[in-house]
Amino acid sequence: MMASLIVPDSIPSVAEDCEQLHKAFSGWGTNEDLIISILALRNAEQRKHIRRAYAEIYGQDLLYALEQELSGHLMRIVLLWTLDPAERDAVLLNESAKRYWTSSNQVILEIACTRSSHALLSTKQAYHSLFRKSLEEDVAAHITGDFRKLLVPLVSTYRYEGPEMDMTLAEQEAEILHEHISDKEYNHDEIIRILTTRSKPQLYATFNHYNNEFGNAITKDLKADADNDFLAALRSAIKCFVAPEKYFEKVLRSAMHRTGTDDWALTRVVATRVEVDMNVIKEEYYHRNTVQLGHAIKSDTSGDYEEMLIALTGG
């Protein structure tokens, strides 16, 4: 099982969950433990029903109630977690589109390259509803230069999801990639075209042929300039396509192996991968660091925020 979410075999009714959440908000102080014990143990469909029923019973959006009662990092992860996955990605994309691009702010690329075509389309529809404009419009408006050239087609594409691979095409496009990378033409239209249009199995075949034919992984050849943020973006895109667990392990490692925890990154990865592949990421984290992810989280966080993270990651 790839997901780390633990849903009990027997859970209360939606009405009972709503009643308990409302109870957690009542009186002096907030019962954070009660909130965590409910929301951290419900899947996306169950959380959707809880949110809908809460609004019907109490006349208030559950998200608004949570925002009024919680604060800090706990509030952020609970709010992100309670959102529908497509809405959550839309919120993260909107936040990221308004930031200056840096090597640590690759959320647009991350979501575009790790989600299925259907999931990305659902996210773009949620983006329309929440922000009254298109994702492409915001990316084009706020991101500049080579990053815009890469990101706009990445978020615009609807990749073929089938397993088929054309090996002749893989050989041809590996040659094209190698030619332009060797000439340091990293932003060449052909590199962008291949990365932003081909199916993931086709890209995997192309990258494999690149490795076999030219003796280096394509990501290694894209390390020519360690300080070049655009090269880092290309490497991250490729890693997201072929080995998302390795990409997310590195994000988590970078978030916690530093002076001060990058809670924005830690919260994002946990909230978005728990129902997808968190157990695989945990295995990769242990393989890479010889420390369990849960132990690392406990070392870097505290209080109710820590409890929420541990509950979601299967602790």
MIGU-357007 format. One record per atom (N, C-alpha, C): residue in three letters; x, y, z. Coordinates in steps of 0.02 Angstrom, whole numbers, plus 50000, padded with zeros to 5 digits. Layout:
<sites>
AlaXYZ ...
</sites>
This chain:
<sites>
Met500424994150000 Met500005000050000 Met500445006250000 Met500335010749952 Met500755016649945 Met500545022349990 Ala499895022950004 Ala499645028450046 Ala499785026950120 Ser499915032150159 Ser500055031250230 Ser499445032650274 Leu498905035250244 Leu498305036850283 Leu498015030550315 Ile497855031050379 Ile497555025450415 Ile496835027350433 Val496355024150400 Val495645025250415 Val495395019250455 Pro495135020250515 Pro494895014650556 Pro494365010650520 Asp494335004250535 Asp493834999850503 Asp493125002250521 Ser493045004750581 Ser492395007150602 Ser492445014450622 Ile492075018750588 Ile492095025850603 Ile491385028350617 Pro491315033750656 Pro490645036450670 Pro490305038950606 Ser489675040550611 Ser489325043450555 Ser489585050450541 Val489425053050482 Val489635059850465 Val489335064850514 Ala488715063850533 Ala488395068450581 Ala488745068350648 Glu488965062450670 Glu489325062050734 Glu490005065450729 Asp490355064650673 Asp490985068050663 Asp490885075650666 Cys490355078050634 Cys490215085250635 Cys490065087650706 Glu489695083650742 Glu489525085550811 Glu490155086050854 Gln490605081150846 Gln491215081250885 Gln491675087050865 Leu491695088650801 Leu492095094450780 Leu491805100850808 His491145101550806 His490825107450835 His490965107850910 Lys490955102150942 Lys491115101951014 Lys491835104251027 Ala492285102350981 Ala492995104250989 Ala493085111750985 Phe492625115250950 Phe492675122450943 Phe492325126251000 Ser491935122751040 Ser491505126051090 Ser491865127051156 Gly491605131651195 Gly491865132751262 Gly492525136451262 Trp492875135951319 Trp493515139351326 Trp494055135251291 Gly494405138451245 Gly494945134951211 Gly494695130251157 Thr495155127551120 Thr494995122951065 Thr495295116151081 Asn494915110851067 Asn495165104151079 Asn495515101651015 Glu496155103451009 Glu496525101650949 Glu496585094050941 Asp496665090450997 Asp496735083150993 Asp496115079950961 Leu495535082550978 Leu494915079850951 Leu494875081150876 Ile495075087150855 Ile495075088850783 Ile495535084150745 Ile496135083150772 Ile496625078750739 Ile496365071650736 Ser496065069350791 Ser495845062350794 Ser495295060850744 Ile494945066050720 Ile494425065050670 Ile494705066150600 Leu494955072150586 Leu495135073850517 Leu495745070150492 Ala496225068550536 Ala496825065050513 Ala496695057750497 Leu496105055250514 Leu495935048150503 Leu495345047350455 Arg495255052250410 Arg494715051850361 Arg495005053150292 Asn494755049250242 Asn495015050150174 Asn494665056050140 Ala494865057450078 Ala494625063450043 Ala493865063450036 Glu493575057750019 Glu492855057350010 Glu492495058450076 Gln492755055550130 Gln492455056450196 Gln492505063650219 Arg493075066750207 Arg493165073850227 Arg492695078350187 Lys492575076750124 Lys492105080550084 Lys491395080250113 His491185074150134 His490525073350163 His490475077050230 Ile491015076850269 Ile491015080350333 Ile490935087850322 Arg491305090550275 Arg491285097750262 Arg490585099850239 Arg490295095750194 Arg489635097450168 Arg489105097050224 Ala489145091750264 Ala488655090950318 Ala488735096350371 Tyr489355098150386 Tyr489475103350437 Tyr489145109950416 Ala489195111650352 Ala488885117850328 Ala488125117350332 Glu487855111550317 Glu487125110650320 Glu486865111050392 Ile487235107950439 Ile487005107550508 Ile487105114150545 Tyr487695117250536 Tyr487875123050577 Tyr487885129550538 Gly487745129350473 Gly487715135450433 Gly488375138950425 Gln488925135250428 Gln489595138250425 Gln490065133350389 Asp490485136050346 Asp490995131850313 Asp491485129350365 Leu491605122950365 Leu492085119950413 Leu492765123250407 Leu492965124950347 Leu493625128150338 Leu493655134750376 Tyr493115138650375 Tyr493095144950410 Tyr493145143750486 Ala492775138750510 Ala492795137150582 Ala493495135150603 Leu493825130950562 Leu494505128750579 Leu494995134650579 Glu494905139150531 Glu495345145050527 Glu495265149550587 Gln494655149950614 Gln494525154150673 Gln494805150950737 Glu494835144350739 Glu495015140850801 Glu495755139050806 Leu496075138150748 Leu496775135850747 Leu497235141450726 Ser497875140350732 Ser498365145350712 Ser499015142050691 Gly499455145850660 Gly500115143550643 Gly500135137750595 His500655133650604 His500765128050558 His500215122850564 Leu499935121950623 Leu499385117150630 Leu498785119450588 Met498625125750591 Met498055128250551 Met498175126950478 Arg498785128250454 Arg498925127450382 Arg498845120250360 Ile499125115550397 Ile499075108650373 Ile498365105950380 Val498005107950432 Val497315105650440 Val496875108450383 Leu496975114850367 Leu496585117850312 Leu496745114550246 Leu497395113650231 Leu497575110350168 Leu497305103350164 Trp497355099750219 Trp497135092850221 Trp496385092250212 Thr496005096950239 Thr495285096650236 Thr495015098350166 Leu495395102150128 Leu495195103850060 Leu495155097650016 Asp494715097949966 Asp494715093049912 Asp495405093149879 Pro495695087449858 Pro496365087449828 Pro496465092449771 Ala495965093149727 Ala496035097849671 Ala496035105049697 Glu495605106549746 Glu495605113249776 Glu496275114649811 Arg496525109549845 Arg497165110349881 Arg497725112149832 Asp497765108449777 Asp498285109949728 Asp498185116949698 Ala497555118849687 Ala497415125449660 Ala497665130949708 Val497545130049773 Val497775134849823 Val498535135249824 Leu498865129549822 Leu499595129349822 Leu499885132649759 Leu499565131349703 Leu499795134349640 Leu499705141949641 Asn499145144249668 Asn499025151449672 Asn499545154849716 Glu499705151849772 Glu500225154649816 Glu500895154849780 Ser501055149449745 Ser501715148949713 Ser501785153649654 Ala501245154549617 Ala501275158949557 Ala501435166149576 Lys501305168049638 Lys501415174849660 Lys502095175949692 Arg502495170649695 Arg503155171249725 Arg503685171949671 Tyr504245175149689 Tyr504805175249644 Tyr505075168149637 Trp505305166349577 Trp505545159549567 Trp506225158649599 Thr506285153349637 Thr506925151249665 Thr506965143749661 Ser507555141049675 Ser507645133849671 Ser507225130149723 Ser507005133649776 Ser506605130349827 Ser505855131449817 Asn505675135449766 Asn504975136749753 Asn504785133749686 Gln504705127049686 Gln504575123549624 Gln503885120249626 Val503415123249661 Val502765120149672 Val502385119449606 Ile502415124449563 Ile502055124049499 Ile502315118149459 Leu502965117749453 Leu503285112249417 Leu503115105549449 Glu503155105349515 Glu503025099249553 Glu502325096549540 Ile501825100849543 Ile501135098649534 Ile501015096649460 Ala501285100649414 Ala501185099249344 Ala501485092549323 Cys502045090749353 Cys502415084749331 Cys502245078449370 Thr501945078949429 Thr501805072949468 Thr501075070949467 Arg500635075349445 Arg499925073649443 Arg499745070349376 Ser499225066349377 Ser498975063449314 Ser498645069049273 Ser498545067649209 Ser498215072649166 Ser497525074449193 His497155069349216 His496485070549242 His496505074749306 Ala496985073249350 Ala497045077049412 Ala497235084249398 Leu497685085349351 Leu497895092149334 Leu497305096049304 Leu496915092749262 Leu496325096049234 Leu495825097949289 Ser495715093449337 Ser495265094949392 Ser495525100849433 Thr496175101149442 Thr496485106649479 Thr496385113249443 Lys496465113149377 Lys496375119349339 Lys495645121649341 Gln495185116849341 Gln494475118649349 Gln494345121649417 Ala494655118749469 Ala494585121549537 Ala494895128549540 Tyr495445129549505 Tyr495775136049503 Tyr495305141349473 His494955139449418 His494465143949389 His493945146149441 Ser493675141149476 Ser493135142449524 Ser493365146749582 Leu493965145349608 Leu494205148849668 Leu494465155949653 Phe494805156749595 Phe495165163049584 Phe494915166949523 Arg494405164349489 Arg494075167849434 Arg494555169649377 Lys495035165549366 Lys495495166249309 Lys495825159449297 Ser496205158849244 Ser496525152449229 Ser497205152049262 Leu497415145949275 Leu498085144849302 Leu498605147349253 Glu498505145949188 Glu498985148149137 Glu499065155749138 Glu498505159249148 Glu498525166549150 Glu498965169049207 Asp498885166149266 Asp499275168349323 Asp500015166449316 Val500155160549290 Val500855158549281 Val501185163149231 Ala500845164649176 Ala501135169049125 Ala501225176149151 Ala500785178249197 Ala500815185149223 Ala501365186049275 His501495180849314 His501945181649372 His502635178449363 Ile502705173649317 Ile503345170249307 Ile503655173049243 Thr504305174149244 Thr504635177449187 Thr505175172949157 Gly505405174949098 Gly505985172049066 Gly505915164749048 Asp506465161049055 Asp506475153949038 Asp505975149949079 Phe505855151949141 Phe505385148249183 Phe504675148749155 Arg504485154549131 Arg503835155149098 Arg503795150649037 Lys504335150548998 Lys504365146448937 Lys504255139048952 Leu504495136849010 Leu504415129849030 Leu503745128649064 Leu503555133049110 Leu502985131649153 Leu502305132449119 Val502225137349075 Val501575138249043 Val501375132049004 Pro501805129148961 Pro501605122948928 Pro501535116948976 Leu501925116849030 Leu501855111349078 Leu501165111249110 Val500905117149128 Val500245117249159 Val499675117049108 Ser499855117949043 Ser499345117948990 Ser499235111148960 Thr499695106548969 Thr499685100248933 Thr499155095448961 Tyr498945090748918 Tyr498525085248940 Tyr498855078948911 Arg499315076148949 Arg499725070648925 Arg499325064248914 Tyr499545060448864 Tyr499275053748855 Tyr499485049448915 Glu499015045548942 Glu499135041749003 Glu499275034248990 Gly499265032248927 Gly499355025048912 Gly500065022748923 Pro500175016048922 Pro500835013348936 Pro501285012648875 Glu501025014048816 Glu501415012848755 Glu502045017248751 Met502575014448721 Met503195018048710 Met503435016848639 Asp503645021948604 Asp503935021548537 Asp504685021948544 Met505025016248537 Met505745016148550 Met506145019948498 Thr505905019948435 Thr506235023848383 Thr506205031248400 Leu505615033548421 Leu505535040448441 Leu505975042048502 Ala506015037348549 Ala506435038348608 Ala507165039448589 Glu507405035548541 Glu508095036248518 Glu508205043048485 Gln507715044948442 Gln507775051448407 Gln507775057248456 Glu507325056948505 Glu507265062648550 Glu507825062748602 Ala508105057048618 Ala508695056948661 Ala509275060448626 Glu509335059248560 Glu509855062648521 Glu509745070248521 Ile509125072248512 Ile508965079448512 Ile509135082548579 Leu508945079248634 Leu509095081848701 Leu509845082448711 His510215077248692 His510935077148702 His511275082748662 Glu511045083748601 Glu511345088848558 Glu511275095748590 His510675097448612 His510575104148639 His510875105048709 Ile510865099648749 Ile511185100148815 Ile511945100848807 Ser512245097148759 Ser512965097748746 Ser513145104848724 Asp512695107948686 Asp512815114848663 Asp512605120048714 Lys512405117748772 Lys512175122148827 Lys511565126348806 Glu511155123648762 Glu510535127048741 Glu509955124248783 Tyr509995125548848 Tyr509545122348895 Tyr508815124548887 Asn508715130548860 Asn508035133048852 Asn507785132148780 His508105127748742 His507925126848671 His507205124348665 Asp506865126548613 Asp506165124648602 Asp506065117148600 Glu506555113448573 Glu506475106148568 Glu506505102748636 Ile506925105248681 Ile506945102448749 Ile506275103748783 Ile506025109848777 Ile505375111548807 Ile504825107248777 Arg504825106448711 Arg504305102548677 Arg504285095348703 Ile504865092248707 Ile504895085248728 Ile504645084548801 Leu504885088848845 Leu504705088248916 Leu503975089848929 Thr503685094048887 Thr503005096348902 Thr502455092848863 Thr502635088348817 Thr502115085048777 Thr502105077448782 Arg502665074348793 Arg502695067048790 Arg502395063848853 Ser502125057848844 Ser501865054048901 Ser502435052148947 Lys502275050649008 Lys502805048849056 Lys503165042449037 Pro502815037049014 Pro503195031248990 Pro503655032848932 Gln503435037148886 Gln503855039048830 Gln504475042848853 Leu504375047448901 Leu504945051048928 Leu505425046348963 Tyr505155041549000 Tyr505575036649035 Tyr506005032848985 Ala505715030848928 Ala506085027248877 Ala506625031748847 Thr506465038048836 Thr506945042848808 Thr507525043948855 Phe507385044848919 Phe507915045948968 Phe508355039748976 Asn508055033848973 Asn508445027648977 Asn508915027048917 His508665028548858 His509095028148798 His509655033348804 Tyr509505039248829 Tyr510015044448839 Tyr510575041748882 Asn510395038648937 Asn510885035848983 Asn511305030448950 Asn510975025848915 Asn511325020248884 Asn511775022448826 Glu511535027348788 Glu511895029448728 Glu512475034048743 Phe512385038448792 Phe512875043748803 Phe513265042948868 Gly513105037748907 Gly513515036048965 Gly513385040049028 Asn512925044649025 Asn512735048749083 Asn511985049249088 Ala511725049349149 Ala511025051049157 Ala510925058249135 Ile510345059749106 Ile510215066449082 Ile510245071549139 Thr510035069549199 Thr510055074149256 Thr510775075949274 Lys511245071249263 Lys511945072749277 Lys512215077849227 Asp512025077149164 Asp512245081949114 Asp511935088749124 Leu511385089049160 Leu511055095449175 Leu511315098549240 Lys511875095949266 Lys512185098849325 Lys512795102949308 Ala512845105049245 Ala513435108649222 Ala513555115049262 Asp513015118249282 Asp513075124449321 Asp512635123649383 Ala512955122249439 Ala512595120849501 Ala512185126749525 Asp512355132849505 Asp512015138749529 Asp511455141049481 Asn511355137349427 Asn510855139349378 Asn510175136549398 Asp509715140949417 Asp509055138849441 Asp508645135549386 Phe508745137549324 Phe508365134449269 Phe508585127249259 Leu509225125849264 Leu509465118949260 Leu509185114849317 Ala509155117749377 Ala508865114249434 Ala508125112649421 Ala507775117249388 Ala507075116049371 Ala507005110349321 Leu507435110149271 Leu507405104649223 Leu507545097949257 Arg508035097849301 Arg508195091649338 Arg507595089449381 Ser507285094349414 Ser506715092649456 Ser506135090049415 Ala506015093049358 Ala505475090649314 Ala505585083349295 Ile506195081849275 Ile506355074949254 Ile506275070149313 Lys506515072149371 Lys506435067849430 Lys505705066849448 Cys505305072049442 Cys504585071449455 Cys504245066549406 Phe504475066549344 Phe504185062049294 Phe504355054749308 Val504985053449324 Val505205046449326 Val505275043549396 Ala505375047749447 Ala505475045149515 Ala505215050249566 Pro504555051349568 Pro504295056449614 Pro504475055249687 Glu504545048849707 Glu504725047549777 Glu505415050349793 Lys505875050149745 Lys506545052949757 Lys506505060649760 Tyr506095063549718 Tyr506015070849720 Tyr505735073049787 Phe505185069749810 Phe504865071949872 Phe505305070349933 Glu505685064949930 Glu506155063549985 Glu506655069249992 Lys506895071649935 Lys507385077149937 Lys507075083549965 Val506435084949945 Val506095090849972 Val506035090350048 Leu505845084450073 Leu505775083450145 Leu506455083950179 Arg506965080950150 Arg507635081250180 Arg507885088450183 Ser507785092150129 Ser508005099150128 Ser507605103250178 Ala506965101550188 Ala506545105350233 Ala506755104550306 Met507025098650323 Met507185097350393 Met507925097350409 His508365096250359 His509085096250371 His509365103250359 Arg509155108050399 Arg509355114950391 Arg509275118450457 Thr509525124650460 Thr509415128750520 Thr508715131550516 Gly508275128850557 Gly507565130750553 Gly507215126550501 Thr506645123950518 Thr506275119550473 Thr505885123650422 Asp505895121250359 Asp505485124250307 Asp504795121150312 Asp504385123950357 Asp503735121050371 Asp503265121550311 Trp503365126550268 Trp502945127250208 Trp503035121050164 Ala503655118950154 Ala503795113050112 Ala503575106650146 Leu503725106050211 Leu503545100050248 Leu502785098950248 Thr502425104250262 Thr501685103950263 Thr501415102050194 Arg501685105150143 Arg501435103950074 Arg501525096650054 Val502115093950065 Val502245087050044 Val501815082150083 Val501765083050148 Val501355078450187 Val500625078850166 Ala500365084850160 Ala499645085650144 Ala499475082950075 Thr499945083350028 Thr499785081249959 Thr499955074049943 Arg500395070849983 Arg500625064149963 Arg500365058550009 Val500045060350064 Val499805055350112 Val499345050250079 Glu498905052450035 Glu498425047950004 Glu498665045449936 Val499305046749921 Val499575044749855 Val500135039649863 Asp500705041849891 Asp501295037549892 Asp501755038849952 Met501465041150008 Met501885042950065 Met502285037050092 Asn502015030950090 Asn502395025250114 Asn503015023950072 Val502965025150007 Val503545024349962 Val504055029849978 Ile503815035949989 Ile504265041450007 Ile504605039950074 Lys504245037150121 Lys504545035350186 Lys505105030250177 Glu504985025250134 Glu505505020250121 Glu506125023550090 Glu506005028050042 Glu506565031550010 Glu506925035950061 Tyr506555039050106 Tyr506855043350157 Tyr507315039250202 Tyr507075033450222 Tyr507495029250266 Tyr508105026750229 His508015024750166 His508575022250126 His509105027650118 Arg508885033850110 Arg509355039250097 Arg509675041950161 Asn509305041750217 Asn509535045150278 Asn509665040550337 Thr509475034150331 Thr509505029150385 Thr509145031750448 Val508645035750439 Val508215038250493 Val507495037850469 Gln507055035350512 Gln506355035150493 Gln506075042250487 Leu505645043350438 Leu505355049950428 Leu504995052350491 Gly504645047850525 Gly504295049850586 Gly504775052550639 His505365049550645 His505855051950694 His506105058850674 Ala506215059850609 Ala506445066350585 Ala505915071750599 Ile505285070150587 Ile504745074950600 Ile504715076650674 Lys504775071650717 Lys504765072950789 Lys505345077250812 Ser505915076450779 Ser506505080450798 Ser506445087650777 Asp506055088950723 Asp506035095650694 Asp505395099550709 Thr504885096250736 Thr504255099550749 Thr504035098150821 Ser503475101150841 Ser503245100150910 Ser502495101250914 Gly502225099450971 Gly501535100950988 Gly501015097650943 Asp500465101050933 Asp499915098350894 Asp500095097850820 Tyr500525102250796 Tyr500765101850727 Tyr501125095250716 Glu501565093550762 Glu501915087150759 Glu501425081350760 Glu500925081650804 Glu500435076150810 Glu500055075250745 Met499875080650712 Met499515080250648 Met499945077050595 Leu500565079250591 Leu501035076450541 Leu501145068950552 Ile501235067050615 Ile501365059950631 Ile500745055750615 Ala500155058350632 Ala499535054650618 Ala499455053550543 Leu499595058750503 Leu499505058150431 Leu500015053550398 Thr500615053550424 Thr501135049350393 Thr501145042250420 Gly500625040450457 Gly500555033550478 Gly500895031850543 Gly501075036950582 Gly501435035750644 Gly500995032850699 
</sites>
